[in-house]
């Protein structure tokens, strides 16, 4: 079978130099595993980290891809609920399932947790014609959800659901600030907050603001402007005049990090929450601690989520309440171009897919 493989890192982001379509051995299922033919796989930022060899050196030779959807072609002898012919998508949070965190329903806090397609290998990820996963790490796709939509949703829908519902515990009527609404997680963040009847202020680059409104955001702000936070504050005052509640953000949904972190803190109400899952602009955020202790601010880290959470997300997709946003689809042969588009973000709104 063919797969997108790299055998060395590219700290200079020269993906064309390292990404090659190669023939690799077709997997056979272990007793607890499911083997499926990949119909679509989505790109994530961990694919970039992997090729850079930082923050952790991934196994080489490497096949990336944490989000893959396809049709089951073989199952191991101990597999119980998945059958040949089932339509499935990956749940990439691989945990031990027996430690105190896992048995407490916090598999995302497992000390042995790994992300499939990022930390696994060598040669084990979703950018291949055929791949394999333990039964516990695949989810049946609802009949009315396509392979493309399932692949686009898998990790980002899970991440967004866990951030807002699992960690921040959003409630109807709150004002939610979704940073980077044009990204995969941001697009789902907007929709989940609206599912919970929240007022949503999304930020994005100028060319993506209308897309955020079309997706359900009540307001959209250009976060590339230095005074973007002043516009958000003005919107909060407008909302306050309409509703009678105190002005400010109840929940800020962040994955941008360094460049916008402290300004988010200034926008939060007393007792407000900032939930954070990433740092695409950098890790070294400046923080004015007065906005933390004096306002009783909750700062919550979040990563991945539970299988039950992503299944809830797919339920709402099947009901037409949440949809995947797909920017573009590439072939394996054009993998370098696909990853370059993701890392530059130029004209990108939603998820990028690759297909064999």
LUMVO-83577 format. One record per residue (C-alpha): x, y, z; residue in one letter. Coordinates in steps of 0.05 Angstrom, whole numbers, padded with zeros to 5 digits, always signed. Example, Ala and Ser with C-alpha at 12.3 -4.5 7.8 and 13.67 -1.06 7.14 Angstrom:
<atoms>
+00246-00090+00156a
+00273-00021+00143s
</atoms>
This chain:
<atoms>
+00000+00000+00000x
+00022+00072-00008x
+00031+00123+00047x
+00060+00193+00058x
+00127+00180+00093x
+00184+00223+00119x
+00251+00196+00143x
+00282+00260+00169x
+00259+00325+00201x
+00249+00392+00167x
+00259+00447+00219x
+00259+00496+00160x
+00188+00473+00140x
+00214+00448+00073x
+00161+00394+00067x
+00173+00381-00006x
+00243+00357+00011x
+00222+00304+00062x
+00151+00282+00044x
+00150+00222-00003x
+00095+00175-00025x
+00123+00105-00012x
+00101+00033-00013x
+00097+00005+00058x
+00074-00061+00086x
-00001-00070+00093x
-00021-00079+00167x
-00052-00141+00195x
-00097-00135+00257x
-00073-00153+00326x
-00127-00188+00368x
-00157-00122+00393x
-00148-00082+00329x
-00189-00057+00270x
-00159-00048+00201x
-00193+00001+00154x
-00185+00029+00084x
-00174+00104+00090x
-00224+00146+00050x
-00203+00214+00078x
-00153+00241+00128x
-00147+00311+00157x
-00086+00353+00172x
-00072+00379+00242x
-00018+00424+00270x
+00015+00365+00304x
+00035+00342+00234x
+00077+00406+00229x
+00108+00394+00298x
+00125+00323+00278x
+00161+00344+00215x
+00199+00398+00253x
+00221+00346+00305x
+00197+00392+00361x
+00172+00397+00415x
+00185+00322+00416x
+00223+00279+00365x
+00173+00233+00333x
+00192+00162+00311x
+00225+00157+00243x
+00208+00136+00190x
+00141+00170+00203x
+00070+00169+00176x
+00030+00228+00203x
-00045+00236+00207x
-00087+00234+00270x
-00155+00240+00237x
-00173+00185+00188x
-00241+00159+00166x
-00254+00097+00125x
-00286+00028+00118x
-00266-00032+00159x
-00233-00089+00120x
-00209-00134+00176x
-00217-00143+00252x
-00177-00180+00305x
-00205-00240+00341x
-00219-00201+00405x
-00257-00144+00372x
-00329-00142+00397x
-00371-00085+00367x
-00337-00067+00301x
-00350-00109+00239x
-00321-00113+00170x
-00357-00062+00127x
-00369-00012+00184x
-00355+00061+00170x
-00307+00087+00224x
-00265+00146+00244x
-00204+00150+00290x
-00205+00173+00362x
-00132+00192+00367x
-00125+00197+00443x
-00090+00131+00460x
-00088+00118+00535x
-00074+00058+00579x
-00148+00051+00602x
-00128+00022+00669x
-00095+00078+00709x
-00132+00120+00760x
-00142+00178+00711x
-00170+00132+00656x
-00216+00095+00703x
-00239+00162+00731x
-00262+00183+00661x
-00202+00227+00648x
-00166+00188+00594x
-00137+00255+00569x
-00098+00259+00634x
-00068+00189+00628x
+00007+00191+00642x
+00018+00142+00585x
-00026+00179+00535x
-00001+00186+00464x
-00031+00218+00403x
-00040+00170+00345x
-00007+00194+00281x
+00037+00243+00320x
+00074+00205+00374x
+00062+00134+00347x
+00106+00095+00300x
+00148+00084+00264x
+00102+00082+00202x
+00035+00086+00239x
-00013+00141+00222x
-00072+00162+00180x
-00038+00186+00116x
-00038+00117+00086x
-00084+00076+00041x
-00097+00027+00098x
-00086+00036+00173x
-00102+00002+00239x
-00124+00021+00309x
-00147-00013+00373x
-00222-00022+00373x
-00228+00027+00431x
-00197+00081+00387x
-00247+00079+00330x
-00318+00107+00328x
-00374+00087+00282x
-00394+00143+00236x
-00468+00161+00234x
-00501+00141+00168x
-00514+00212+00146x
-00443+00237+00161x
-00394+00230+00103x
-00323+00203+00107x
-00297+00273+00091x
-00337+00307+00146x
-00319+00253+00196x
-00244+00261+00182x
-00249+00336+00185x
-00284+00333+00253x
-00249+00277+00291x
-00196+00313+00332x
-00218+00385+00325x
-00291+00371+00344x
-00266+00331+00403x
-00218+00386+00425x
-00270+00441+00419x
-00324+00400+00455x
-00278+00383+00512x
-00254+00456+00519x
-00323+00487+00522x
-00368+00432+00550x
-00320+00388+00589x
-00273+00441+00618x
-00307+00510+00615x
-00377+00480+00626x
-00411+00534+00584x
-00482+00553+00600x
-00538+00584+00558x
-00536+00660+00556x
-00461+00667+00566x
-00417+00710+00522x
-00363+00668+00490x
-00301+00695+00455x
-00275+00646+00403x
-00204+00664+00382x
-00183+00642+00313x
-00253+00626+00289x
-00228+00608+00220x
-00188+00549+00244x
-00213+00478+00251x
-00222+00482+00327x
-00248+00553+00321x
-00302+00534+00271x
-00327+00480+00317x
-00320+00526+00377x
-00368+00576+00345x
-00419+00522+00330x
-00416+00488+00399x
-00425+00555+00434x
-00486+00570+00391x
-00513+00500+00405x
-00512+00521+00478x
-00548+00586+00461x
-00489+00631+00477x
-00473+00698+00446x
-00410+00687+00405x
-00356+00738+00387x
-00307+00706+00339x
-00239+00733+00319x
-00204+00719+00253x
-00163+00752+00198x
-00202+00802+00155x
-00216+00753+00098x
-00250+00703+00145x
-00296+00748+00185x
-00357+00737+00140x
-00345+00662+00143x
-00349+00665+00219x
-00415+00702+00216x
-00443+00651+00166x
-00422+00596+00213x
-00464+00626+00269x
-00421+00678+00305x
-00460+00739+00327x
-00400+00785+00318x
-00333+00779+00283x
-00270+00819+00298x
-00204+00825+00262x
-00153+00800+00312x
-00094+00825+00270x
-00109+00896+00291x
-00070+00920+00352x
-00134+00946+00384x
-00177+00885+00369x
-00192+00878+00444x
-00222+00948+00446x
-00272+00928+00393x
-00290+00866+00433x
-00299+00908+00495x
-00346+00955+00458x
-00387+00895+00434x
-00392+00870+00505x
-00420+00938+00527x
-00470+00934+00471x
-00491+00864+00493x
-00497+00889+00565x
-00544+00945+00545x
-00589+00894+00510x
-00589+00841+00564x
-00576+00878+00629x
-00519+00832+00648x
-00451+00859+00667x
-00406+00872+00607x
-00349+00825+00591x
-00331+00756+00567x
-00354+00696+00606x
-00311+00645+00569x
-00252+00657+00524x
-00234+00599+00477x
-00160+00603+00460x
-00110+00565+00419x
-00070+00624+00393x
-00028+00635+00455x
+00028+00685+00464x
+00007+00744+00421x
-00065+00750+00446x
-00065+00717+00515x
-00061+00777+00562x
-00112+00818+00524x
-00161+00761+00532x
-00151+00764+00607x
-00169+00838+00607x
-00235+00823+00572x
-00260+00771+00621x
-00314+00785+00672x
-00301+00774+00746x
-00300+00699+00754x
-00293+00689+00679x
-00257+00631+00647x
-00201+00626+00595x
-00195+00555+00567x
-00133+00541+00527x
-00112+00483+00482x
-00053+00508+00442x
-00004+00563+00425x
+00004+00571+00350x
+00037+00640+00359x
+00084+00618+00415x
+00086+00593+00487x
+00118+00651+00523x
+00056+00692+00539x
+00060+00755+00581x
+00010+00754+00638x
-00013+00811+00682x
-00029+00771+00745x
-00076+00826+00771x
-00126+00802+00719x
-00121+00732+00749x
-00123+00740+00825x
-00164+00804+00831x
-00218+00781+00783x
-00219+00709+00807x
-00203+00686+00737x
-00204+00612+00718x
-00149+00591+00671x
-00160+00521+00646x
-00114+00478+00604x
-00147+00429+00556x
-00122+00375+00509x
-00159+00321+00471x
-00219+00292+00507x
-00258+00228+00519x
-00286+00180+00467x
-00355+00195+00496x
-00346+00269+00482x
-00329+00260+00409x
-00388+00212+00402x
-00434+00268+00429x
-00405+00315+00378x
-00419+00265+00322x
-00490+00257+00347x
-00502+00332+00338x
-00469+00328+00269x
-00519+00274+00251x
-00575+00320+00274x
-00550+00376+00228x
-00533+00422+00287x
-00458+00420+00276x
-00422+00415+00210x
-00350+00404+00189x
-00318+00461+00150x
-00273+00435+00096x
-00226+00484+00062x
-00194+00440+00010x
-00176+00368-00010x
-00108+00345-00034x
-00079+00279-00060x
-00022+00244-00024x
+00023+00267-00080x
+00008+00339-00062x
+00021+00330+00013x
+00076+00383+00015x
+00030+00435-00016x
-00026+00418+00033x
+00019+00425+00094x
+00048+00491+00068x
-00022+00519+00062x
-00037+00498+00133x
+00025+00528+00163x
+00019+00595+00126x
-00057+00599+00137x
-00065+00641+00074x
-00138+00638+00052x
-00150+00579+00098x
-00218+00570+00130x
-00233+00503+00162x
-00198+00436+00152x
-00152+00410+00098x
-00161+00338+00076x
-00117+00288+00040x
-00140+00226+00003x
-00100+00167-00025x
</atoms>
